[in-house]
């Protein structure tokens, strides 16, 4: 065997390992090669929660860098946002799976009704702030399927599934349900190669999380290389500096900025509305657009995976 052939095979092998480690699967002809580019999805969560969030989300999509939003189909302002989504199919829409209620001024509960899913609700018929330990997972499946079906039956072309307050990481059973729903509906789910911080102290849960990554990949579902979600805890005045730093640090591969946009209403506002307004302002700014361009970061949405 010639030295040149041996060298090419060695380089090909190294490239395959790099691509595998980075979680990137790109093909050029029959050869698997690493892709050193950086791509980003900018998702604004919680559409449908209330009027202020709807208006902020729409502004971020039409005038800013937000490429996709995830819709809470069980919330009071769902119908209003669904009308926008139907009239603007050029944008990208996911279903934000909901089993919690964090806006008590305008509360929401299960689409299926408290009598159908009693373990998910309090005496008022609304979701708890956080699911109790005795959640019936059959009831959770029933409700989450109803939420997905509501969006599909409305005629919205759904691109992916994600979850409100990371509720699908509430337990290993909920994690399994999350993956099962993505596969059942043949929709990508928000899932990262690195487990979220909340699972770091639970070795058994981490083991199951890694097993789910293998299941998703073996069935052709995407797994993101990085999700930037810690921004929610950043104070409004520090958001700009924080986001600029995160853009510069964005790793190779496909990442997601998980943000929350809102205007400020004179009546009902979402939790942490000032932080949400700061998200809207930054991702609608020319500065943000320039930073992504100068860093050569390509913006995509969930339709990229179809």
N, C-alpha and C positions, 0 to 999 in steps of 0.2 A: 504493500500500500504506500502511495507516495506521501511525502510530508505535507503537501498542500491539501490533499484530501483529508488527512488526519487532523490538520489544523481547522479545516472548515467544520468537521464533525464536532471537534472540541468546542468551537465557538457556538455552534448550534445548540449543543448540550447546555452550555452555560446560559445562553439566552433563554432556553426553556425553563431552567431553574429560576432565573430572575423573574420571568413572567409569572411563574407559579407562585413564588413567594410574594410578589406584589399584588397577586390576585387579579392580574390583568390578562384577559384572554382576547387577543387580537390576532388576526391571521392575514398573511400576505401570500397569496398562492397556497402552496401546500406547506409552507414553512411557518412555524410558530416563532414569532419574534416579540421581544419586549416593546411596549409602548411607553415612552418616557414623557408623554404629554400629561397635562393636568386639565381635567374637566370638572365642571361644577354644576350642580342643580341648586337653585335658590328657591326654597319652598317656604311659603307663608301659611302657617297652620290656622285652624279655627274659623274658617269661613262658615257663615251660618249662625255663629254664636249670638251675635247681636248686630244692630244697625251700624254701630261705630266700627266694628271689625269688618263688616261687609264693605263699607265705604273705603276704609283704609286698604283692604286687600285689593279691591278693584283699582284703586289709584296706583298701587304698587305694581300691578300687572300691566296697566295701560301706559303708565308714564315712567316706570322704574325697571329694575333688573329682575324682578321676581318672575320666574319662568313657570311656576306651578303653584297651586294651592291645594290644600286638603280640606274637604267639606264635612262638617258635622251635621249629618242628615237628621238627627233627632232633635235639633235645637230650634228655638222659636223663629229665627230668621232664615231658616233653610230655604223656604219657598222663594223668598226674595232673591237669594243668591243663585238658586237653581235657574231662575228666569234669566239672570245675567249669563250663566254658563251656557245655556241653550242658545242664546243670541250671540255668543262669542266662542264658537268651537275652535278658534285658532289657539286658544290657551289650553293649558294642561291641568287636569283635575283629578285628584285622588279622593278616596273616602277616608276620613279621619275617624277611626273606630273609637267609640265612646262608651265608657262604663262608669264615668264619674261626672259630678257637677260641681264646678268651682265658681259659679256666678249665682249667688243666692238672690240677687235682686231680680233676676230673670231666669228662674230655674228650669231644668228640663229633666225628663225621665225617659224610660224605654218606649220605643215605638210600639212594641208588643203589648204594653200595659202591665201594671204592677201585679195583676192577678195571674198573668201568664208567667212572669219572671219575678216572683216575690223575693228571692234571695238577693236581687240586685237593687232593691229600693227600700227606702224608709217608709214610715207611715204616711208621708205626704205624697207618695207616688213618684218622687224624684230620686235620681241616683244619689248615692252617698258621695261625700267629698273624696273618699277612697274606698275601694271595695272591701267588704268585711271578709274575715277568714273563711266563713261558711258559704262562699259563693258556689252555686250549683253550675258546673261548667256546661251542662246540657242547656241550661237557661241562657248562659252567656253566649253559647253558639247560636241559639235561636234568635237572640236579640241582635247580635252582630251581623248575621245573615240578613235580617230584616233591614238593617241600616244600609248594607251594600245594595240590596235589592231595591230599596227606595230610590237610590241614585240612578241605578240602571233603568228602572221603570219610568223615571222622569225623562229619560232620553239622553242623559249626560254620558259622554264617552269617557269612561273611567280608565285612568292610566296606571294606578297603583293603589296600595293600601298602606296606611300608617296608623298611628294611635295617639290618642289624647292623654297627656300626662304620663306617657310611657306605660300605660296600664297593661299592655300585653306582656310586660316583663314582671307582672305582679307575682307570678308563681311559675314553676316549670309547666304546670298544666295549661296556664294561659299562654305561655310561649308556644307550646305544641299546637294550641288552637289557632294562634296567629299564623303559623306556617301552614297549617292545614287549610285555612281559609284562602291564603294566597294561591295554593296549588289547586284548590277546588274551583276558584274563579279564574284561574290562569292569569293572575295579576302579580306583578312584582310587589314586594313588600319592603318597607324601610328596615334594612338589616345591615349591620356593619361588621366588617371583619374583626374589629376590636369590640369587645363587650362593653356596655356602658358602665359607668362608675358604680351604679347601684348594685351590680352583681359581683363586684370585686371581692367581697368578703364571704362569698358563698361558693366554695369549691365545687360542690355538686351541681349547682345551677350553672356555673361556668362550663363545666364538662358537657352539660346538656346543650348549652348555647353553641359550643363548638361543633357538637354533633349535628345541630340544626343547620349550621353553615354547610357542612358536607352534603346534607340532604338537599338543600336548595341548589347547590352547584351541580350535584349529580342529576338534578331534574331540569337543568338549564335556566335557573332563576339567578338574577344578578345579586351580588353581595357588594355593597359599597366599601371602598377602601378607607373612608373617613367620614364622620358626621360631626359637624360643628354645632353643638347644642348647648354648650356652657354659657352662651351669650345671654340666656334668659336671666341669669343672676347678676349681670353687669348693670351698674347704675346708668341712668340715661346720659348723664354728662360724660361718661367714660366710654360710651358705645363706639364713637367714631374711631378713637385711638385703638380700641380693642379690635374692631373689624379690620382696620388697615393692617394690623399686626397679623391677624389670622390669614388674610389674603396672601401676605408674603410668605407665611409658613405653610401654606396649603401643600400637601404632599402629592407626589406623583400618583396618578390613578383617577378614579371617579369619586368625588366628594359631594357632600350636601351641606349647605347652610340651612339649618332648621330655624327659621325666624318667625316672628309674630308681628303683623302690621295692624294698626288701628288709627283712626282719627279720635279726637276727644269729643264726646257728645255732651249736650247740656242736661241729659237725663240719665241714661244707663251706659256705663262703661265696663269693659272687660277688666279682669285682674291685671294689675301692673300696667295700666294704660299708658303712662309716661314712657315706660320702656318700649312698648309697642310703637308709640309714635316715633321714638328715636330710630327704631328699625326701619320704619317707613321712610323717614327723612334720609337716612344714610343710603339705603338701597335705591332711592330715587334720585340721588345726587350724581352730578357729572364726575365728581371725584371718585366715587365707587366704580363707575364705568371705566374711567381712565386707568385706575389701578389694575383692574382685571385685564385690560388690554395690554398694559405695559408688562404685566407679569406673564403674558401669553397664556392665560387661562381661558379655555373654551367653555362657553355656557351652553348647557344642554338641558333637556327636561326628561321626564320619565318615558316619553314616547321613544326616546333613543334606544330603549331596550327591546322595542318591538321589532 
